[in-house]
Amino acid sequence: MPRVVLLLVLLLLAPLASALNIAATSTNMAMLSEAVGGEHVSVTVMAPPDRDIHHLDVRPNMMVALRRADIVVSVGAELEVGWLPPAIQSAGNSGINPGRQGYFEAAAQVPLMDQKPDADRSMGDVHPMGNPHVYLDPLRMGDIAEALAARMAALAPEHAAVFKANAAAFRETMVRHAADWRTQAVGAPGVVLFHHDAGYLLRLLDVPVLGYLEPVPGVPPTGRHLNALVSELRGQQGVMIANPWHGSRGPEFIRRELGWPVHVLPTNVPVGGDVDDYVALLQQWVDALASSGAP
């Protein structure tokens, strides 16, 4: 009888044991991981959506997630370079080291814009490998989903068919919405961004970038740069988009001097966000881009 009881316990625990433990660097990467993995993954998010993922302090809960992880799902292209590599090294989990099956970079799965192999610090916080902010491009996210499904399948082959089907469904959803968003954005006047984080989405929607509040990436706006930008754009129509962690001084200057709408928009879904939340996030951006500023 004890053997029978033990066997039943093991059978009941088997589905739980087969779940992949995923440490996602952002809520968008967590959303994608859960969309692909479904019930066969357990996902921990390391960076909340209201923080700039470029600059994070390593916290104890991050280390716990990394030690337990079967796979790390990161944005990549050195976006998390200031904190993720040392955190992985300190975690003592060799399976998630770069180059291993348990290390996954979204940006490594798709072509990147703005590659600058000869970049130096005089150009600001640039990424030589290319713009890492692929998560605002629904079509690239569809490609990344399929690559992630293949990686998950290598780690948990018994669920490979589920991962593949989920990734295909996610990709189909993104393709369908992207077509609608392109239509909605026709005639959008153009946008001034705070940071170089929406380039992929703007290219997809064929919306022009009229300027950036940062004089170079990662450097806060200066009075001289803001005045020059306003002088260049005066008389034009457009909108201004910043992120929640950006200061209000620059955006308010644009609103006051040009009379443009200013939108403060997130770039990541909420904690626990799903595919519907990701669609809603991108719809916010499309709606903001389609608004018009007074000349």
DRENDO-1510 file (C-alpha; in Angstrom, 1 decimal, always signed):
<recs>
REC; n; res; u; v; w
REC; 1; MET; +0.0; +0.0; +0.0 .
REC; 2; PRO; +2.7; +2.6; +0.8 .
REC; 3; ARG; +4.2; +2.0; -2.7 .
REC; 4; VAL; +0.9; +2.6; -4.3 .
REC; 5; VAL; +0.4; +5.8; -2.4 .
REC; 6; LEU; +3.9; +6.9; -3.3 .
REC; 7; LEU; +3.3; +6.2; -7.0 .
REC; 8; LEU; +0.1; +8.2; -6.9 .
REC; 9; VAL; +1.8; +11.1; -5.3 .
REC; 10; LEU; +4.6; +11.0; -7.9 .
REC; 11; LEU; +2.0; +10.9; -10.7 .
REC; 12; LEU; +0.2; +13.9; -9.3 .
REC; 13; LEU; +3.4; +15.9; -9.0 .
REC; 14; ALA; +4.8; +14.9; -12.4 .
REC; 15; PRO; +2.9; +17.7; -14.4 .
REC; 16; LEU; +4.2; +20.3; -11.9 .
REC; 17; ALA; +7.7; +19.1; -12.1 .
REC; 18; SER; +7.7; +19.3; -15.9 .
REC; 19; ALA; +6.9; +23.0; -15.9 .
REC; 20; LEU; +9.8; +25.2; -17.2 .
REC; 21; ASN; +10.9; +27.8; -14.7 .
REC; 22; ILE; +11.4; +31.0; -16.6 .
REC; 23; ALA; +13.1; +34.2; -15.4 .
REC; 24; ALA; +12.0; +37.0; -17.7 .
REC; 25; THR; +13.8; +40.3; -17.6 .
REC; 26; SER; +10.7; +42.4; -18.4 .
REC; 27; THR; +6.9; +42.0; -18.3 .
REC; 28; ASN; +6.8; +41.9; -22.1 .
REC; 29; MET; +9.2; +39.0; -22.1 .
REC; 30; ALA; +7.1; +37.4; -19.4 .
REC; 31; MET; +4.0; +37.9; -21.5 .
REC; 32; LEU; +5.6; +36.3; -24.5 .
REC; 33; SER; +6.9; +33.4; -22.4 .
REC; 34; GLU; +3.5; +32.7; -21.0 .
REC; 35; ALA; +1.8; +33.1; -24.4 .
REC; 36; VAL; +4.1; +30.4; -25.8 .
REC; 37; GLY; +4.5; +28.2; -22.8 .
REC; 38; GLY; +0.9; +28.2; -21.5 .
REC; 39; GLU; +0.4; +25.9; -18.5 .
REC; 40; HIS; +3.8; +24.3; -19.0 .
REC; 41; VAL; +5.8; +27.3; -17.7 .
REC; 42; SER; +6.2; +29.2; -14.5 .
REC; 43; VAL; +7.4; +32.7; -15.1 .
REC; 44; THR; +9.0; +35.2; -12.8 .
REC; 45; VAL; +9.5; +38.8; -13.8 .
REC; 46; MET; +12.7; +40.6; -12.7 .
REC; 47; ALA; +12.0; +44.2; -13.9 .
REC; 48; PRO; +8.7; +46.0; -13.2 .
REC; 49; PRO; +7.1; +47.8; -16.1 .
REC; 50; ASP; +7.5; +51.3; -14.6 .
REC; 51; ARG; +11.3; +51.0; -14.5 .
REC; 52; ASP; +13.9; +51.7; -17.2 .
REC; 53; ILE; +15.3; +48.3; -17.9 .
REC; 54; HIS; +18.6; +49.8; -19.0 .
REC; 55; HIS; +19.4; +50.6; -15.4 .
REC; 56; LEU; +18.4; +48.3; -12.6 .
REC; 57; ASP; +19.9; +47.3; -9.2 .
REC; 58; VAL; +20.2; +43.5; -8.7 .
REC; 59; ARG; +17.8; +42.5; -5.9 .
REC; 60; PRO; +17.6; +39.3; -3.9 .
REC; 61; ASN; +14.4; +38.2; -5.6 .
REC; 62; MET; +16.2; +38.4; -9.0 .
REC; 63; MET; +18.9; +36.1; -7.7 .
REC; 64; VAL; +16.4; +33.6; -6.5 .
REC; 65; ALA; +14.6; +33.6; -9.9 .
REC; 66; LEU; +17.9; +33.1; -11.7 .
REC; 67; ARG; +19.1; +30.2; -9.5 .
REC; 68; ARG; +15.8; +28.4; -10.1 .
REC; 69; ALA; +15.5; +29.2; -13.8 .
REC; 70; ASP; +15.6; +26.6; -16.6 .
REC; 71; ILE; +15.7; +29.5; -19.0 .
REC; 72; VAL; +16.3; +33.3; -18.9 .
REC; 73; VAL; +14.3; +35.2; -21.5 .
REC; 74; SER; +15.8; +38.6; -22.0 .
REC; 75; VAL; +15.4; +41.4; -24.5 .
REC; 76; GLY; +19.1; +41.3; -25.4 .
REC; 77; ALA; +21.3; +43.4; -27.7 .
REC; 78; GLU; +22.9; +44.7; -24.5 .
REC; 79; LEU; +19.8; +46.3; -23.2 .
REC; 80; GLU; +20.3; +44.6; -19.8 .
REC; 81; VAL; +24.1; +44.6; -20.0 .
REC; 82; GLY; +24.5; +46.8; -16.9 .
REC; 83; TRP; +22.9; +44.2; -14.5 .
REC; 84; LEU; +21.9; +40.9; -16.1 .
REC; 85; PRO; +25.4; +39.4; -16.9 .
REC; 86; PRO; +26.8; +40.0; -13.3 .
REC; 87; ALA; +23.5; +38.7; -11.9 .
REC; 88; ILE; +23.7; +35.5; -13.9 .
REC; 89; GLN; +27.4; +35.0; -13.0 .
REC; 90; SER; +26.5; +35.4; -9.3 .
REC; 91; ALA; +23.5; +33.1; -9.5 .
REC; 92; GLY; +25.7; +30.0; -9.9 .
REC; 93; ASN; +23.3; +28.4; -12.4 .
REC; 94; SER; +25.5; +27.2; -15.4 .
REC; 95; GLY; +22.5; +26.2; -17.5 .
REC; 96; ILE; +21.5; +29.9; -18.0 .
REC; 97; ASN; +24.9; +31.2; -19.0 .
REC; 98; PRO; +25.2; +32.9; -22.4 .
REC; 99; GLY; +25.6; +30.3; -25.1 .
REC; 100; ARG; +23.6; +27.6; -23.2 .
REC; 101; GLN; +20.1; +26.5; -24.0 .
REC; 102; GLY; +18.9; +28.2; -21.0 .
REC; 103; TYR; +19.8; +31.7; -22.2 .
REC; 104; PHE; +17.5; +33.3; -24.7 .
REC; 105; GLU; +17.8; +36.8; -26.2 .
REC; 106; ALA; +14.8; +38.1; -28.1 .
REC; 107; ALA; +16.8; +40.6; -30.1 .
REC; 108; ALA; +19.1; +37.9; -31.4 .
REC; 109; GLN; +16.2; +36.2; -33.2 .
REC; 110; VAL; +15.3; +39.1; -35.6 .
REC; 111; PRO; +17.1; +41.7; -37.8 .
REC; 112; LEU; +17.9; +44.9; -35.8 .
REC; 113; MET; +17.7; +48.5; -36.8 .
REC; 114; ASP; +20.4; +51.1; -36.2 .
REC; 115; GLN; +23.4; +48.9; -35.9 .
REC; 116; LYS; +26.5; +50.9; -35.0 .
REC; 117; PRO; +29.5; +48.6; -34.7 .
REC; 118; ASP; +31.9; +51.5; -34.4 .
REC; 119; ALA; +29.9; +53.3; -31.6 .
REC; 120; ASP; +31.7; +54.9; -28.7 .
REC; 121; ARG; +30.5; +56.7; -25.6 .
REC; 122; SER; +30.5; +60.1; -27.3 .
REC; 123; MET; +27.4; +58.9; -29.1 .
REC; 124; GLY; +25.6; +58.3; -25.8 .
REC; 125; ASP; +24.0; +55.1; -24.6 .
REC; 126; VAL; +23.9; +53.4; -28.0 .
REC; 127; HIS; +23.9; +49.7; -28.7 .
REC; 128; PRO; +26.5; +48.6; -31.3 .
REC; 129; MET; +24.5; +45.5; -32.1 .
REC; 130; GLY; +21.4; +47.5; -32.9 .
REC; 131; ASN; +18.3; +49.0; -31.4 .
REC; 132; PRO; +17.2; +46.5; -28.7 .
REC; 133; HIS; +13.6; +47.7; -28.3 .
REC; 134; VAL; +12.1; +45.0; -30.6 .
REC; 135; TYR; +9.3; +44.4; -28.1 .
REC; 136; LEU; +7.2; +47.3; -29.6 .
REC; 137; ASP; +7.1; +45.6; -33.0 .
REC; 138; PRO; +4.3; +43.0; -33.1 .
REC; 139; LEU; +5.7; +41.3; -36.2 .
REC; 140; ARG; +9.1; +40.9; -34.8 .
REC; 141; MET; +7.5; +39.6; -31.6 .
REC; 142; GLY; +5.7; +37.0; -33.7 .
REC; 143; ASP; +9.1; +35.8; -35.1 .
REC; 144; ILE; +10.6; +35.8; -31.6 .
REC; 145; ALA; +7.7; +33.7; -30.3 .
REC; 146; GLU; +8.4; +31.0; -32.8 .
REC; 147; ALA; +12.1; +31.0; -31.9 .
REC; 148; LEU; +11.2; +30.9; -28.2 .
REC; 149; ALA; +8.9; +27.9; -28.9 .
REC; 150; ALA; +11.8; +26.1; -30.4 .
REC; 151; ARG; +14.1; +26.8; -27.5 .
REC; 152; MET; +11.4; +25.7; -25.0 .
REC; 153; ALA; +10.9; +22.5; -27.0 .
REC; 154; ALA; +14.6; +21.8; -26.7 .
REC; 155; LEU; +14.3; +22.0; -22.9 .
REC; 156; ALA; +10.9; +20.3; -22.6 .
REC; 157; PRO; +10.4; +18.2; -25.8 .
REC; 158; GLU; +7.3; +16.5; -24.4 .
REC; 159; HIS; +5.5; +19.9; -24.8 .
REC; 160; ALA; +7.0; +20.9; -28.2 .
REC; 161; ALA; +3.7; +20.6; -30.1 .
REC; 162; VAL; +1.9; +22.9; -27.6 .
REC; 163; PHE; +4.7; +25.5; -27.7 .
REC; 164; LYS; +4.7; +25.5; -31.5 .
REC; 165; ALA; +0.9; +25.9; -31.7 .
REC; 166; ASN; +0.9; +28.7; -29.2 .
REC; 167; ALA; +3.6; +30.6; -31.0 .
REC; 168; ALA; +1.8; +30.2; -34.3 .
REC; 169; ALA; -1.4; +31.6; -32.7 .
REC; 170; PHE; +0.4; +34.5; -31.2 .
REC; 171; ARG; +2.1; +35.3; -34.5 .
REC; 172; GLU; -1.3; +35.2; -36.3 .
REC; 173; THR; -2.8; +37.6; -33.8 .
REC; 174; MET; +0.1; +40.0; -34.3 .
REC; 175; VAL; -0.2; +39.9; -38.1 .
REC; 176; ARG; -3.9; +40.6; -37.9 .
REC; 177; HIS; -3.6; +43.5; -35.6 .
REC; 178; ALA; -0.6; +45.0; -37.4 .
REC; 179; ALA; -2.7; +45.3; -40.5 .
REC; 180; ASP; -5.4; +47.2; -38.6 .
REC; 181; TRP; -2.8; +49.5; -36.9 .
REC; 182; ARG; -1.2; +50.4; -40.2 .
REC; 183; THR; -4.6; +51.6; -41.5 .
REC; 184; GLN; -5.3; +53.5; -38.3 .
REC; 185; ALA; -1.9; +55.3; -38.5 .
REC; 186; VAL; -2.3; +56.6; -42.1 .
REC; 187; GLY; -1.8; +60.3; -42.1 .
REC; 188; ALA; -0.2; +60.4; -38.6 .
REC; 189; PRO; +1.6; +63.8; -38.3 .
REC; 190; GLY; +4.8; +62.5; -36.9 .
REC; 191; VAL; +6.2; +62.2; -33.4 .
REC; 192; VAL; +8.9; +63.5; -31.1 .
REC; 193; LEU; +10.1; +60.7; -28.8 .
REC; 194; PHE; +12.0; +61.1; -25.5 .
REC; 195; HIS; +14.2; +58.0; -26.2 .
REC; 196; HIS; +14.9; +55.8; -29.2 .
REC; 197; ASP; +12.5; +53.1; -28.1 .
REC; 198; ALA; +9.7; +53.1; -30.6 .
REC; 199; GLY; +11.6; +53.0; -33.9 .
REC; 200; TYR; +10.4; +49.5; -34.9 .
REC; 201; LEU; +6.8; +50.4; -34.3 .
REC; 202; LEU; +7.1; +53.7; -36.2 .
REC; 203; ARG; +8.7; +52.1; -39.2 .
REC; 204; LEU; +6.0; +49.4; -39.2 .
REC; 205; LEU; +3.3; +52.1; -39.2 .
REC; 206; ASP; +5.2; +54.4; -41.5 .
REC; 207; VAL; +5.1; +57.3; -39.0 .
REC; 208; PRO; +8.0; +59.8; -39.2 .
REC; 209; VAL; +10.2; +60.5; -36.2 .
REC; 210; LEU; +10.5; +64.3; -36.0 .
REC; 211; GLY; +13.1; +64.3; -33.2 .
REC; 212; TYR; +14.2; +63.1; -29.8 .
REC; 213; LEU; +14.3; +65.0; -26.5 .
REC; 214; GLU; +17.5; +63.3; -25.6 .
REC; 215; PRO; +20.4; +65.0; -27.5 .
REC; 216; VAL; +22.0; +61.6; -27.7 .
REC; 217; PRO; +20.6; +58.3; -26.4 .
REC; 218; GLY; +20.6; +58.1; -22.6 .
REC; 219; VAL; +21.5; +61.7; -22.0 .
REC; 220; PRO; +18.8; +63.9; -20.4 .
REC; 221; PRO; +17.5; +66.8; -22.6 .
REC; 222; THR; +19.4; +70.1; -22.2 .
REC; 223; GLY; +17.9; +73.6; -22.6 .
REC; 224; ARG; +20.0; +74.2; -25.6 .
REC; 225; HIS; +18.8; +71.0; -27.3 .
REC; 226; LEU; +15.1; +71.7; -26.5 .
REC; 227; ASN; +15.3; +75.2; -27.8 .
REC; 228; ALA; +16.9; +74.0; -31.1 .
REC; 229; LEU; +14.3; +71.3; -31.4 .
REC; 230; VAL; +11.4; +73.7; -30.9 .
REC; 231; SER; +12.8; +76.1; -33.4 .
REC; 232; GLU; +13.1; +73.4; -36.0 .
REC; 233; LEU; +9.6; +72.1; -35.5 .
REC; 234; ARG; +7.6; +75.3; -34.9 .
REC; 235; GLY; +4.7; +75.5; -37.3 .
REC; 236; GLN; +4.5; +71.8; -37.9 .
REC; 237; GLN; +2.0; +69.3; -36.5 .
REC; 238; GLY; +3.0; +66.4; -34.3 .
REC; 239; VAL; +2.7; +64.6; -31.0 .
REC; 240; MET; +5.2; +64.1; -28.2 .
REC; 241; ILE; +5.5; +60.7; -26.4 .
REC; 242; ALA; +7.5; +60.0; -23.3 .
REC; 243; ASN; +7.6; +57.0; -20.9 .
REC; 244; PRO; +6.6; +57.0; -17.2 .
REC; 245; TRP; +10.2; +57.2; -15.9 .
REC; 246; HIS; +11.1; +60.2; -17.9 .
REC; 247; GLY; +11.1; +63.7; -16.4 .
REC; 248; SER; +8.2; +66.1; -17.3 .
REC; 249; ARG; +10.4; +69.1; -18.0 .
REC; 250; GLY; +11.1; +68.3; -21.6 .
REC; 251; PRO; +7.6; +67.1; -22.6 .
REC; 252; GLU; +6.0; +70.1; -20.9 .
REC; 253; PHE; +8.3; +72.4; -22.8 .
REC; 254; ILE; +7.2; +70.8; -26.1 .
REC; 255; ARG; +3.5; +71.1; -25.1 .
REC; 256; ARG; +3.9; +74.8; -24.1 .
REC; 257; GLU; +6.0; +75.9; -27.0 .
REC; 258; LEU; +4.4; +73.9; -29.9 .
REC; 259; GLY; +0.9; +73.2; -28.6 .
REC; 260; TRP; +1.3; +69.5; -29.3 .
REC; 261; PRO; -0.4; +66.7; -27.4 .
REC; 262; VAL; +1.9; +65.0; -25.0 .
REC; 263; HIS; +1.4; +61.4; -24.1 .
REC; 264; VAL; +3.1; +59.5; -21.3 .
REC; 265; LEU; +2.9; +55.8; -22.4 .
REC; 266; PRO; +4.3; +52.6; -21.0 .
REC; 267; THR; +6.4; +50.3; -23.2 .
REC; 268; ASN; +5.6; +47.2; -21.2 .
REC; 269; VAL; +2.5; +45.4; -20.2 .
REC; 270; PRO; +1.5; +45.3; -16.5 .
REC; 271; VAL; +2.8; +42.6; -14.2 .
REC; 272; GLY; +0.8; +39.5; -15.1 .
REC; 273; GLY; -0.2; +41.0; -18.4 .
REC; 274; ASP; -1.3; +38.7; -21.2 .
REC; 275; VAL; -1.6; +39.0; -25.0 .
REC; 276; ASP; -4.7; +41.1; -24.7 .
REC; 277; ASP; -2.8; +43.6; -22.6 .
REC; 278; TYR; +0.0; +43.7; -25.2 .
REC; 279; VAL; -2.5; +44.4; -27.9 .
REC; 280; ALA; -4.0; +47.2; -25.7 .
REC; 281; LEU; -0.6; +48.6; -25.1 .
REC; 282; LEU; +0.2; +48.9; -28.8 .
REC; 283; GLN; -3.3; +50.3; -29.4 .
REC; 284; GLN; -2.5; +53.1; -27.0 .
REC; 285; TRP; +0.6; +54.0; -29.0 .
REC; 286; VAL; -1.3; +53.9; -32.3 .
REC; 287; ASP; -4.1; +56.1; -30.9 .
REC; 288; ALA; -1.5; +58.6; -29.6 .
REC; 289; LEU; +0.4; +58.7; -32.9 .
REC; 290; ALA; -2.8; +59.3; -34.8 .
REC; 291; SER; -3.7; +62.3; -32.7 .
REC; 292; SER; -2.7; +65.7; -34.3 .
REC; 293; GLY; -0.9; +68.7; -32.9 .
REC; 294; ALA; -1.8; +72.3; -33.6 .
REC; 295; PRO; +0.5; +74.1; -36.0 .
</recs>
